[in-house]
Amino acid sequence: MTWLAPWALVAGAIGMLGVVAAHLLSRQRPRAVALATARFLPTGMLEATTVQRVPRDRWWMFLRLVVIALLGLGMAKPVLTGSRVTLRTVLLLDRALPIETQQRALDSLASDAVVIAYDSVATLHPSNTAKTSLARSSSLSSGLARLVRVRDSLLRGSTRLQVVIASPFAPNSLDPATRTIRALLPDSIAVRSVVLPSVTPQPRGMVTVRSTGDDPLAATALLLGDSVVAGTSIVQRGAVLLQADSTAARAGATVVWWPARTLTTAPRVRALTVQRTTWLAPFEPVLENALGNGARVIGWWEDGAAAVWLVTLDRGCLVLVGAAMPEAGDHALSLGAQAMLRTLLTFCDSGRARVYAPPVWLSPPPRTLSASDSTASLTSRLAPWLVAASLLLALCELVLRRVRHV
Amino acid sequence: MAVTALHEYGVLLDAVRGVRWSARLRPRTTNVGAHSAKRIGPNVEVTEYRPYRQGDDPRRLDWKLLARTDRAYVRLAPDIATSPTVIVLDASASMGAALGGDSKWRQARMLCIGLTSVATTAGDPVGLIVAHGDGARRLAARARGDVVRELMRMVDSVTVAGAPRLAPLLDGLRGVDRVVIISDLLGDADALLVRAASLIARGVEVIVAHLVARDELTLLADRAIAVDPEDSTLRRPISRAAHAAYTDAFAAFRRDMRNRWLASGARYSEIIDDQPAGDAVRTLVRAASLTGGTRA
């Protein structure tokens, strides 16, 4: 048996204690009788409150206790669950986790658990058929949205859901919609602790520079050599992004697109800041927030305007730099330029090997939902009968008291 | 009149049949009655002769004897007179407010009817004054044969209520030889005593039937609030601790009433509500006859 509104049990217990206390506290105002010789009685208190050892009017007290107990039981909505599975585990599995971590999370699941694996999209699997898969980035919103859609169907075979999330909670996995979607779920969400495997040295790859002509940034990129970035890194110097750049990014490469543009006027010196790296050079802003919604600002000019955007694709990312610089000069060969280029090329990796603290609003159920919503798919057949019996007994008490007074 | 009440009255009238109520004082009037007075006076039934003494009424001289023997003798015979009687009946709310119900009022009605029957049997005119919440209802003294029935109807039509004052009702009594006060004396007892003393000084025989309920004596109720029926603001708790104090105070009150009424010259009897009505009537009549007196 389970209770859809267990708070009513507590309220009923408190009410029963109140009834017992009221019967122990005897505030008596005796009945009034007409007595012609009342004047010969001494004056005294007409009523008094006393605490008795034994409750008075025990039959009335018993009747009232039964009334409140039935009412509390009815309001608590008992459900006879029998042998059904009462708890079903749903694992929200972040595909951005390393394969080994994903597998450990899957191995810990019971056979009746289900898995919602998500990266940019979410898929539902039984725990025994879920497969591991690696994604460069993920969206918690997609996983939560999928859970919202399938929650009612998952509850049909159980009384309660246990939602568990296994995720590193990388900043790019959260978006403004995540909290709103989470508020649609009445369940509390447990966060499974994630232990990332020790970082093994990754083979270093060359920084590919695609440019036309004599490009100073190309020389700087070549100076970085293969000691900076892991995997494939591309610095694309061109007027537009190429389809090949996006394809490479989806395949896991980090593509830094720095538009090559001829400056018409002499630029003034500006400061470009990405993370903790600032580069002072004669720049001219370009792009000016003309990118799509998928871009996230990661660099700024000294006046606060956006300068660098990050677009996370399936397994890689695309870094868009909105700054044009003169072709001539040795600015690109400075140490600031090398630091900036190193920061841009390693930006995607910075969020991959870390586990972040989950948002504080993720675990507790939203306050706007009542506890009974967590079992909204269940109905109590006993509750109406219990409440009706309680009301009937209360009516009987009223009638009996009236009859006694008459 | 309810059949039950009529039956009770019938039993009472049977019980008091044969009770004679002699006049305790010399009657002032020369009305011819059916009962003997305690005054030895002229009558057709001569009981004895005695020599004439100065001051005797010359009309009582036996002139024939004087003419035959030349000795002046007066004829002595018991007086036969009537005693106009007025019953003052207290119908205040307190008369119907004992714990056992209206037993005091019931006993008062029975006393009233019983005494009326005794008085009318003796040929005495009987009148009634009922004091209740709406004022006083009066029935002038009369000696008709149906006066008992009239009084029955009158007392049965009265409902006890209010807190009427009895004392003013004694002011207008004229030509009355006997006043019977039936009350629990919980109202204006002091003023009533003063007026009654005034009547007694005028030679009127005053008989007081002090009605007390058995429940007032024993006070069986416990854990209750006693409310004075004539003053709803007077509320006192009834508890076991209060029983002793109550009993003492009530006994002192009754003792005080008895002493003061007797001291005033009235005939006083305490009547309990559960006492058989016939016995109560006899008690009152006997109390009135025990001691003689002379009219002032």
Interface residues (C-beta under 8 A of the other chain):
Chain A: Q28 R29 P30 R31 A32 V33 A34 L35 A36 T37 A38 R39 F40 L41 P42 T43 G44 M45 L46
Chain B: A93 S94 M95 A97 A98 L99 K104 D184 L186 A213 E216 A221 R223 A224 I225 A226 V227 D228 P229 E230 L234 R235 R236 P237 I238 S239 A242 A245 Y246 A249 F250 F253
